[in-house]
Amino acid sequence: MEARERFASGFLLRKMKSSFSKATAGQGTGTHPPSSPRYLIMSHHFKPLGEGKNPISVKKGPGSVKYMTYKEYKSLVAQKDPAYVQPPDIAGEYAKLFAILTKRYQEDRDRCSTLQKQLQRYAPVSLTAQLTGLSDGDKEALGFIIKAAKAIDEIFFHQVLDTNALLRDWLQGQAARDDASQLDHLKWDYYVINKSPWSSLDENEAFLTTKDSAIKLATAAIKPVEGWKGLQYRVALSSNKPPGANFYPLDMSKKEFESWKSKLSESQQKEAQGFFTVIRRQSETNPDLYIVPYSQEYASSLTKAAEFLQKAGDLAATPSLKKLLHTKADAFLSNDYYESDIAWMDLDSKIDVTIGPYETYEDSLFGYKDVDGPQIAAFNLPNDERIVKDRGTSMVMIKNIQEAKFEKILKPIADICINNEQKELVDFDSFFTHITCHECIHGIGPHTITLPDGSTSTVRQELQEFHTVLEEAKADIVGLWALRFFISQGLLPKSMLETMYVSFLATCFRSVRYGLQDAHGKGQAVQFNWLFEKQAIVLHSDDETFSVDFTKVEEAVESLSREILTIQAKGNKQGAIALLQKYGQITEPLQLGLDKLEKIKVSVDIALSFPIADKIMKN
């Protein structure tokens, strides 16, 4: 709550107290001596309520309470109704208070409307699974695997924001109250989707503020006010999402990190840049940085997850699944994931378990740190360059999620943004096959590179925070080039030659709607704008739809593929910056398509529920 608002709330209580020589007010107790005929009580903090939610109670005599809106009370006071307390300065300081209340309730109404619109961008999808083919042992193991996953979820909350789990529990508790407001429910519903106070579809703009976690009377106000104790907050929230999430100190700059890292030994430098460590300060009095392994930072949750995976491994009937679960449990405690990643690549089981730190999307400061628990439609792992070099990678396609995204999002996008002559060319097989190629290209690389000075490095280390965006753009555009190559070799049907390009065009609008803060969104903006510049994508001014020029698209795809692969192979960070600055923008043609989709209210993404997992946890 703003300081001005805090003081105004307290000022009301002070005025109330001075108005009644024997009354007790401002503590929320509702008590008063018999000699006091009537008085007003106002809550010590204003819960987000609508105007009709009775935020004010007026008490007339012992045990008699009437609830009314602040507008009703203001009106009665203005009419000098003798049945109600008459503040001595209704035209002065009290007028300011009512103006603040009016503004606050208007803001609450606006927030409700905004949150409702934000929630409507997600299409609800329930994912189920067939368990009939599993052995009894694997079925029993599945329950412990889900419990381990819940423990890992706790780590993800902590990795995003230090006080994230505290905020989550607070919001959930507020929404569960009998007197919960509409705003309380909406805030909780939207938090469940984002798992943080920042909206991922709005360039990580905050949808929660510190005042949303006001919890109780504190010991002192900002400004001394007789009879009022101020407010205390559960968490302090920044309007801007920290680029380094909770992997680094919030006040640490890239320059400070690089200066500190340069003084470390070679092995320590690898740890500092490693996937499975965080950076912390020694103390408030000693701001020196130091390295903490995940196994230590998240010891409580990892120990719990390891215990569940050990039990699951003991129960599992499939040998390769048993090995994976046991080695992963060991990795959580040792911080060495090499053996467990090899076991994952060797997995031959009807239960495919991917659990642990694997994606770096939350670390936009450097792109070094892996997070636990992202939910995506496909992935290619591991990220460990040692394993990639020796064994390659393994790919998982989550087809039911892709089918949901195609039906709920891509088809409606095609109906609105793709020219009539080509919209029928958008099909699921092309969409799915391109995602498959996208994941394959992630595995192909380049990964380990030789720099101009002859030293060996990795693309991730050289491109740092620009690596993830460029890697997603590379996987998309080179994946499209690969499809064309497979068709030319007779490995895919020629009928896909046109459908793959038009399906890709529709996908551009789908991904860009995630926002430019999202690696996939910014990567797709680069591709769309490059192809549009090369006239491979055509805008039809008569109906403001788009189509693919099949005579130009092949060359445009190849030229962008070459550009990105060259930047990666050279570890050319400046080249990456230049490409992203020029093409990673919402240009006028892109905005035209996005505006049409917004007008029709096409869903941006899907919100998943897992009834089988919920049932297993309940049992």
Salt bridges, closest charged atoms under 4 A:
GLU2 OE1 - ARG4 NH2 3.25
GLU5 OE2 - ARG104 NH2 3.74
GLU51 OE1 - LYS71 NZ 3.46
GLU51 OE2 - ARG109 NH1 2.69
ASP89 OD2 - LYS15 NZ 3.80
GLU93 OE2 - LYS96 NZ 3.52
GLU107 OE2 - LYS103 NZ 2.34
GLU107 OE1 - LYS211 NZ 3.62
GLU154 OE2 - ARG168 NH1 2.64
ASP162 OD1 - HIS158 ND1 3.70
ASP169 OD1 - ARG168 NE 3.01
ASP179 OD1 - ARG177 NE 3.03
ASP184 OD2 - LYS47 NZ 2.90
ASP202 OD2 - ARG121 NH2 2.71
ASP212 OD1 - ARG111 NH1 2.83
ASP212 OD1 - LYS187 NZ 2.93
ASP251 OD1 - ARG281 NE 3.02
GLU256 OE2 - ARG281 NH1 2.75
GLU258 OE1 - LYS261 NZ 3.14
GLU297 OE2 - HIS158 NE2 3.58
GLU297 OE2 - ARG280 NH2 2.87
ASP314 OD1 - HIS326 NE2 2.97
ASP341 OD1 - LYS328 NZ 3.54
ASP346 OD1 - ARG391 NH2 2.63
GLU362 OE1 - LYS241 NZ 2.90
ASP384 OD2 - ARG386 NH2 2.64
GLU385 OE2 - ARG460 NE 3.93
GLU407 OE1 - LYS411 NZ 3.37
GLU439 OE2 - HIS438 NE2 3.98
GLU465 OE2 - LYS254 NZ 2.54
GLU465 OE1 - LYS573 NZ 3.69
GLU471 OE2 - HIS442 ND1 2.70
GLU471 OE1 - LYS474 NZ 3.11
GLU472 OE1 - HIS438 NE2 3.11
GLU472 OE1 - HIS442 NE2 3.50
GLU472 OE1 - HIS520 NE2 3.17
ASP476 OD1 - HIS438 ND1 2.85
ASP518 OD2 - HIS520 ND1 3.56
GLU554 OE1 - ARG484 NE 3.24
GLU558 OE2 - ARG562 NH2 3.07
GLU598 OE2 - LYS601 NZ 2.96
ASP605 OD1 - LYS405 NZ 3.27
